[in-house]
């Protein structure tokens, strides 16, 4: 996929927030994600987090799956860069595999903005060793 084809990378928080009306980030996620008229990309690792967090809210979980079926959300590979993910996780002790997979995608798609509710961590992470990540966050 061409780097110019991806405008937005999305973390688990905004998707869960959008689909779960009881989530603390529901209003913010709704205000951001419903106005973006572009495909949202994420990784299978982040997708697993989304499914785990929505597991008790079957309606929201099925809405997330429908977003995959319709192409609103697309899953992109990140683990072909496992060595880079390991390096990132060694450098940032607070980083989980989902966050690392998004940073790797941000390096692959440098113009894409990362939509996240995890401000504390994503404002610390860097791509290409010293570049701040382009973020959309609360």
C-alpha positions in Angstrom: 0.0 0.0 0.0 1.3 3.4 -0.9 2.4 5.7 2.0 0.1 8.4 0.6 -2.9 6.1 0.8 -3.1 6.2 4.6 -4.1 9.4 6.3 -5.1 8.1 9.7 -3.8 5.4 12.1 -6.0 4.6 15.0 -5.3 3.3 18.5 -7.8 1.1 20.5 -9.0 3.9 22.8 -10.8 6.0 20.2 -12.5 3.0 18.6 -13.7 1.7 22.0 -14.7 5.2 22.9 -16.8 5.7 19.8 -18.6 2.4 20.1 -19.2 2.3 23.8 -21.5 5.0 25.1 -20.3 4.4 28.7 -16.6 4.9 27.8 -15.0 8.0 29.3 -13.8 9.0 25.8 -17.1 8.5 24.0 -18.0 12.1 23.3 -14.5 13.0 22.2 -14.2 9.9 20.0 -17.6 10.5 18.4 -16.7 14.1 17.7 -13.4 13.1 16.0 -14.1 9.8 14.2 -17.5 10.7 12.8 -16.2 13.7 10.9 -13.2 11.9 9.3 -14.3 10.7 5.9 -11.3 8.4 5.3 -10.4 4.9 6.0 -8.9 4.3 9.4 -5.9 1.9 9.6 -4.6 0.0 12.6 -2.7 -3.2 13.3 -3.9 -6.7 14.3 -2.4 -6.2 17.7 -4.5 -3.0 18.3 -7.5 -4.8 16.8 -7.0 -7.5 19.4 -7.0 -4.9 22.1 -10.3 -3.4 20.7 -11.9 -6.9 20.7 -10.7 -7.6 24.2 -12.0 -4.3 25.6 -15.4 -4.6 23.8 -15.8 -8.3 24.7 -18.7 -7.7 27.2 -20.4 -5.2 24.9 -21.5 -7.5 22.0 -23.3 -4.7 20.2 -20.2 -2.5 20.1 -18.0 -5.5 19.3 -20.1 -6.4 16.3 -20.2 -2.8 15.2 -16.4 -2.9 15.2 -16.3 -6.0 13.2 -18.8 -4.4 10.7 -16.3 -1.5 10.3 -13.8 -4.1 9.2 -16.3 -5.8 6.9 -17.2 -2.4 5.2 -13.6 -1.2 4.9 -14.0 1.7 7.3 -11.2 0.1 9.3 -8.3 -1.7 7.6 -5.7 -3.9 9.3 -2.1 -3.4 8.2 0.9 -5.6 9.0 3.5 -4.3 11.4 5.1 -7.5 12.6 7.2 -7.8 9.4 9.3 -5.2 11.4 9.5 -7.3 14.6 13.2 -6.2 15.1 12.1 -2.5 15.1 9.2 -3.2 17.4 11.6 -4.9 19.9 14.0 -1.9 19.7 11.1 0.5 20.4 9.8 -1.6 23.3 13.4 -1.8 24.8 13.7 2.0 24.5 10.3 2.8 26.0 9.6 0.5 29.0 6.0 1.7 29.2 5.3 0.8 25.6 3.1 -2.2 24.8 3.0 -4.2 21.6 0.0 -2.3 20.3 1.7 1.1 20.7 4.9 -0.2 19.2 3.0 -1.6 16.2 1.4 1.9 15.6 4.8 3.6 15.8 6.1 1.2 13.2 3.2 2.0 10.9 3.8 5.7 11.5 7.3 5.2 10.2 5.9 3.4 7.2 3.2 6.0 6.6 4.9 9.3 7.9 2.1 11.6 6.8 -0.6 9.7 8.7 -1.9 11.1 11.9 -2.3 8.8 14.9 -5.7 9.1 16.6 -5.3 8.1 20.3 -6.6 8.8 23.7 -3.2 7.8 25.2 -1.7 11.3 25.4 0.8 10.4 28.2 2.6 7.8 26.2 2.2 8.9 22.6 3.6 12.3 23.3 6.8 10.7 24.6 7.3 8.1 21.8 9.4 9.1 18.8 9.7 7.7 15.3 12.9 7.6 13.3 14.6 8.0 16.7 13.8 11.7 17.2 10.6 12.8 15.3 7.5 13.4 17.3 4.4 11.5 16.2 1.7 13.5 14.4 -1.2 13.0 16.8 -4.9 13.7 17.1 -5.8 13.5 20.8 -8.0 15.0 23.5 
